[in-house]
Amino acid sequence: MGIVLGTPGVDGLGEAVRVLREWQHEGAPMQLHPGDLGWFWRFGAETTAAAVRCWSRDGRVLAVGLLDGPDLLRLTIAPDAQRDLELARQLVDDVTEPERGVLIAGKVSVEAPAGALVQDLLSEGGWSAGEPWTPLRRDLAEPVEDPGVRIEVVGPEQAHVRTAVQRAAFDGSTFTDDRWRAMAAGSPYADARCLVAYDGRGDAVAAVTVWSAGPGKPGLLEPMGVHRDHRGHGHGRAITVAAAAALRELGSSSAIVCTPSSNVGAVATYKSAGFRPRPEIRDHCRDA
């Protein structure tokens, strides 16, 4: 039987999260993480399900994609299928032809794991390299240092603090209390934590959400932000150190994050918190 493309529906999201957890391992290239689905879940389960695409063969899921907008597919592939020619050809056909229901016509981008055959085929098909992103990783084998500020784990009663910091950290953010509750209701959040950092005056100055993929697997920071009125005081480093500590408590083997290479301030913040940069990665882009 050939490759089958499908949209899982709300009832099928659990399977997509399960395989994404299974595919995370140390040494893997930066790839779609269950935490990416978890963060997207703030828009609700129905919207999340509508944005997910799964490619299967003989009932086994081989690839999962998240439409992070109509023009960007964030794709990852089972470790033993990354050089599968039949799958790679199907993926290229599906992302190239708008009638397949994946990407729209015109200018679009595909994020795929480094070394996957689909990257080679997209390049051969005329897709160009996008802007560079820098993945960073911190090993969690050893205890994490104290962040030096007060850190609180956010529950429903503090959700308004978490969302307010997010909106103050990212221009145009639409992260409301209702969206926090939608995110927290998603299955990936069972292994996640939201943290808020407070300065000496008791002001909430930075926030992060961390996502475990299970014991012994890399955990993800997504997103991390510092309140625009409190930048330049080391709060980004502090909340990032706290994020690493939280992931270690959740059993993660490492903490990972990815940011545009052009965001030199973010790269410097993560490095100051003990994260080491890995080789840059780029999406594949098709011009209009």
C-alpha positions in Angstrom: 0.0 0.0 0.0 1.2 3.5 -0.8 1.7 6.6 1.3 -1.6 8.1 2.6 -1.9 11.8 3.5 -4.5 12.6 6.1 -5.7 15.2 8.7 -6.1 13.5 12.1 -9.1 15.3 13.5 -9.3 16.0 17.2 -9.5 12.4 18.1 -6.3 11.6 16.2 -4.2 14.4 17.8 -3.1 12.0 20.5 -1.5 9.7 18.0 0.4 12.6 16.4 1.7 13.7 19.8 2.6 10.1 20.6 4.8 9.6 17.5 6.4 13.0 18.0 7.4 12.0 21.5 8.7 8.7 20.2 10.8 10.4 17.5 12.7 12.7 19.8 16.2 11.5 20.8 19.6 12.8 21.6 21.6 13.6 18.5 18.5 14.1 16.4 18.4 17.2 14.2 16.2 20.1 15.3 12.7 19.0 14.4 9.1 19.4 15.1 8.6 18.6 18.8 5.4 17.7 20.7 5.8 21.0 22.4 5.3 22.8 19.1 1.9 21.2 18.9 1.3 22.0 22.5 2.0 25.7 22.0 -0.2 25.8 18.9 -3.0 24.2 21.0 -3.6 27.7 22.4 -5.9 28.2 19.4 -8.0 25.2 20.4 -8.1 21.5 19.7 -10.1 21.8 16.5 -7.8 24.5 15.0 -4.8 22.4 16.0 -6.2 19.3 14.4 -7.0 21.2 11.2 -3.4 22.4 11.0 -1.8 18.9 11.4 -1.0 16.6 8.4 0.1 13.0 8.8 1.6 10.7 6.2 1.2 7.0 6.8 1.9 3.7 5.1 0.2 0.4 6.1 -1.3 2.1 9.1 2.0 3.5 10.5 2.6 7.2 10.7 5.9 8.1 9.0 5.7 11.9 8.9 3.9 14.7 10.8 3.6 18.3 9.7 2.2 21.4 11.4 0.9 24.2 9.3 2.2 27.2 11.2 0.2 29.4 8.9 -1.0 28.6 5.4 2.4 29.2 3.9 4.7 27.3 6.4 4.8 23.6 6.9 6.9 22.4 9.9 7.6 18.8 9.0 9.4 15.9 10.7 9.9 12.3 9.8 10.3 9.0 11.6 14.0 8.4 12.2 14.0 5.2 10.1 12.1 6.9 7.2 14.2 10.0 6.7 15.8 8.6 3.5 12.7 6.7 2.3 12.4 7.5 -1.4 8.7 6.8 -1.7 7.9 8.9 1.3 10.2 11.8 0.2 8.6 11.9 -3.3 5.1 11.9 -1.9 6.0 14.7 0.5 7.4 16.8 -2.3 4.3 16.3 -4.4 2.0 17.1 -1.6 3.7 20.3 -0.6 4.1 21.4 -4.2 0.6 21.0 -5.4 -1.9 23.3 -3.6 -4.9 21.0 -4.5 -3.4 18.4 -2.2 -4.5 20.5 0.8 -1.2 21.2 2.4 0.4 24.5 1.3 -1.2 27.3 -0.6 -0.1 28.5 -4.0 2.6 31.1 -4.2 5.4 31.8 -1.8 5.7 29.0 0.8 8.3 27.4 3.1 9.0 23.9 4.4 10.9 23.1 7.5 12.3 19.6 7.5 15.0 17.7 9.5 18.6 18.2 8.3 19.7 15.2 6.3 16.2 14.0 5.3 15.9 13.0 1.7 12.9 15.4 1.2 15.4 18.3 1.6 17.5 17.0 -1.3 14.4 16.6 -3.5 13.1 20.0 -2.7 16.5 21.5 -3.7 16.5 19.6 -6.9 13.0 20.9 -7.6 14.2 24.5 -7.4 13.3 25.4 -3.8 15.8 27.8 -2.3 17.3 28.1 1.2 15.5 30.4 3.6 16.9 32.6 6.4 19.2 30.8 8.8 18.0 29.7 12.3 20.3 28.7 15.2 19.4 25.7 17.2 20.9 25.7 20.8 21.1 22.9 23.3 22.0 22.5 27.0 22.9 19.1 28.4 21.0 18.3 31.6 23.1 15.5 33.0 24.3 17.8 35.8 22.3 19.9 38.2 21.3 23.4 37.0 22.5 26.5 38.8 20.1 28.8 40.7 18.7 31.4 38.4 19.2 34.2 41.0 15.6 35.5 40.9 12.2 34.3 42.2 10.6 31.8 39.9 7.0 30.7 40.1 5.2 27.8 38.3 2.0 29.1 36.7 -1.3 27.5 37.5 -4.8 28.6 36.4 -4.8 31.3 39.1 -1.7 32.9 37.7 -2.5 32.5 34.0 -3.2 36.2 33.7 0.4 37.0 34.8 1.9 34.6 32.2 -0.2 35.9 29.4 0.5 39.6 30.3 4.2 39.0 30.2 3.9 37.2 26.8 2.0 40.2 25.3 4.5 42.6 26.8 7.4 40.6 25.3 6.1 40.1 21.8 4.5 42.8 19.8 1.2 41.7 18.3 0.9 38.7 20.6 -2.7 37.4 21.0 -2.0 35.2 24.0 -5.0 35.7 26.3 -6.1 33.9 29.4 -8.6 31.9 27.4 -5.8 30.8 25.1 -3.7 29.8 28.0 -6.5 27.6 29.3 -6.9 26.1 25.8 -3.2 25.3 25.7 -3.2 23.9 29.2 -6.1 21.6 28.2 -4.1 20.0 25.5 -2.5 16.6 26.0 1.1 17.9 25.5 0.7 20.2 28.5 0.6 17.2 30.8 4.4 17.3 30.6 4.8 21.0 30.4 5.3 24.0 32.7 4.9 27.7 32.5 7.3 29.7 34.6 7.4 33.4 35.4 10.4 35.3 36.8 10.0 38.2 39.3 12.5 41.0 40.0 13.3 42.3 43.5 10.3 44.7 43.4 7.9 41.8 42.8 7.3 42.7 39.1 6.8 39.9 36.6 9.6 40.4 34.2 10.0 37.3 32.1 8.2 34.1 31.2 8.8 30.7 29.5 6.9 27.5 28.7 8.8 24.3 28.7 7.7 21.0 27.1 9.0 17.6 28.0 8.9 14.7 25.4 9.3 12.2 28.2 12.2 11.0 30.4 15.6 10.8 28.6 14.5 12.9 25.7 15.2 16.5 24.7 12.8 19.1 26.1 11.8 22.3 24.3 11.6 25.9 25.4 8.7 27.5 23.4 8.2 30.4 23.9 10.5 32.5 26.1 10.2 36.3 26.4 11.2 39.2 28.6 8.8 42.1 29.3 9.8 45.1 27.1 10.0 47.4 30.2 12.5 45.1 32.0 15.1 44.2 29.4 18.8 44.6 29.8 18.9 43.3 33.4 19.7 39.6 32.8 16.1 38.4 33.2 16.3 36.5 29.9 19.3 34.5 31.2 17.5 33.9 34.5 14.3 32.6 33.1 16.2 30.4 30.6 18.3 28.8 33.4 15.0 28.2 35.3 13.6 26.6 32.2 16.5 24.2 32.0 16.1 23.3 35.7 12.4 22.7 35.2 13.0 20.4 32.2 15.6 18.5 34.2 13.0 18.0 37.0 10.7 16.6 34.3 13.3 14.1 33.3 14.5 15.7 30.1 18.0 14.8 29.0 18.7 18.2 27.4 17.0 21.5 26.8 16.7 22.7 23.2 15.5 25.9 21.6 15.7 27.5 18.1 15.8 31.2 17.2 16.5 33.2 14.0 20.2 33.7 13.6 19.5 37.4 13.0 18.2 37.7 16.5 21.7 38.0 18.0 20.3 39.1 21.3 18.3 35.9 21.8 21.3 33.8 20.7 23.5 35.6 23.2 20.9 35.1 26.0 20.7 31.4 25.4 24.5 31.1 25.3 24.8 33.0 28.6 22.4 30.4 30.1 24.7 27.5 29.2 23.2 26.6 25.8 25.6 25.7 23.0 24.8 26.6 19.4 24.5 23.9 16.9 24.9 24.2 13.1 22.5 26.6 11.5 19.5 25.3 9.7 17.3 26.8 6.9 13.8 26.2 5.6 13.2 25.4 1.9 11.3 28.2 0.2 9.4 28.4 -3.0 9.0 31.9 -4.5 5.6 33.0 -5.8 
